[in-house]
Amino acid sequence: MPLHRRESVREELFSSIYAGQDLAKELPKYQFPTGEFRPEDALQVIHDELMLDGNSRQNLATFCQTWAEPQIRTLMELAADTNLIDKDEYPRTAEIEKRCVHLLADLWNSPYAADTIGASALGSSEACMLAGMAAKWRWRARQEAAGKPTDKPNMVCGAVQVVWHKFAKYWDVELREVPMAPGRMEMDADEMLARVDENTILVVPTLGVTYTGRYEDVADLSAALDVLESQSGISVDIHVDAASGGFLAPFCAPDLEWDFRLPRVKSISASGHKFGLAPLGVGWVIWRDAAELPDDLIFHVSYLGGDMPVFQINFSRPAGQILAQYYNFIRLGRDGFAKVHGASYATAKWLAEEIDGFGLFEILFDGDPATGIPAVTWTLKEGSEPGFTLFDLADRLRYEGWQVPAYPLTGDLSETIVQRVLVRQDVTLDLAGILVADLAKTIDHLARHPMTTHMTAEEVKGFNHL
Ligand SMILES: *Cc1c(COP(=O)(O)O)cnc(C)c1O
């Protein structure tokens, strides 16, 4: 073979991804590699491994966005090298972040929308931490001013997301959770009042309880705290964890009073990457007015140039999510959000009817926009013995690629196993129809092959998103 031919054969071999040198080797897993990989090979091999992950669109457990308009991808790409914290370097990005804060303050009916204060965060979790800290600081200042002890702060809530358990532990606050009980899946005013005292830094209702998708009744809780204040002088602030509901209720249940229309609501947090329709990595916290965020918590940083007030746990952060959030706000407006989420609610309602139609299940929440998020939650009907549990059903649905989590409720209802579907914008009516067909097939399969040993929570865990 002539020499020049040999060279071209070698080049061909080198340009073949799978027959080339790199991918014929095992990947380094425990020892830091010595040599290099060709970039296309490194990309391919990671790409191939990700192929074995679940399909996010069929993940009906997650509240987070699994689809984005192409324009959002353009903005994410554009901002790949923009560090949100460099406000002096990227003043336009900082301005857009600020606009988002004011638009949200307006959306949530702050009486001071144009000059209130707020912050973006990595998600609701960071946002909740910031709101909780601000509340702890406010309470401590109040107690100190009254010459009272400040060593035993507590907070009162219903069945909260894990972030509040973290907050309570990290910041040394006693968590007083109103447990679920038969006939009571949300915190109610009586149970809340039984736990509130002058050491209560916050009451935290959830707008879209993780376990069920239902809203807690913020207005009712607020009214009960008004009565408490008039009778005892104890004034307790409310923070609303509106991780999901904050981007749903304003559009699809505008008359529901849960936000800054209630004077006792001092702060609100929400996840931009859930029903805010932004890509993963953005949350928001807004204070009713600037006075609710103690100045003592704000750090003034000068080493990036200029004087920059920061109230965040993270420092460097990607900016793309913020730009994408602003894009969503101007692209959709109130009308567009109502349309997008309205479609999800309609799909949830249809799904609830279909699941009810199997005759085996009791629907605990049907995705009613006035009382919760676009989700459907069900349990096995009392007395129905189909020969399988919801864990079996969840496990078997995975054969079709669907992740429909089954998990126990909490408190006195921890024996109740439920299953839940989150309907996001990309869970279309058509896909929901395919899910129902797959459910029917799965139920039929399980009826024909009754299980003698049932799946356990541990065996099907890993996707319950609590
Ligand atoms: C998702 C969620 C959180 C946590 O939000 P992240 O954005 O995932 O950090 C907190 N509270 C509630 C009610 C949630 O649904």
The ligand as an ORCA input file, in Angstrom:
! r2SCAN-3c Opt
* xyz 0 1
  C     -39.851     22.789     45.025
  C     -40.208     23.359     46.325
  C     -39.237     23.917     47.159
  C     -37.772     23.885     46.788
  O     -37.578     24.604     45.628
  P     -36.293     24.504     44.702
  O     -36.552     25.539     43.681
  O     -36.296     23.108     44.155
  O     -35.097     24.779     45.549
  C     -39.635     24.507     48.340
  N     -40.928     24.535     48.696
  C     -41.901     23.991     47.928
  C     -43.323     24.082     48.371
  C     -41.575     23.392     46.713
  O     -42.541     22.882     45.932
*
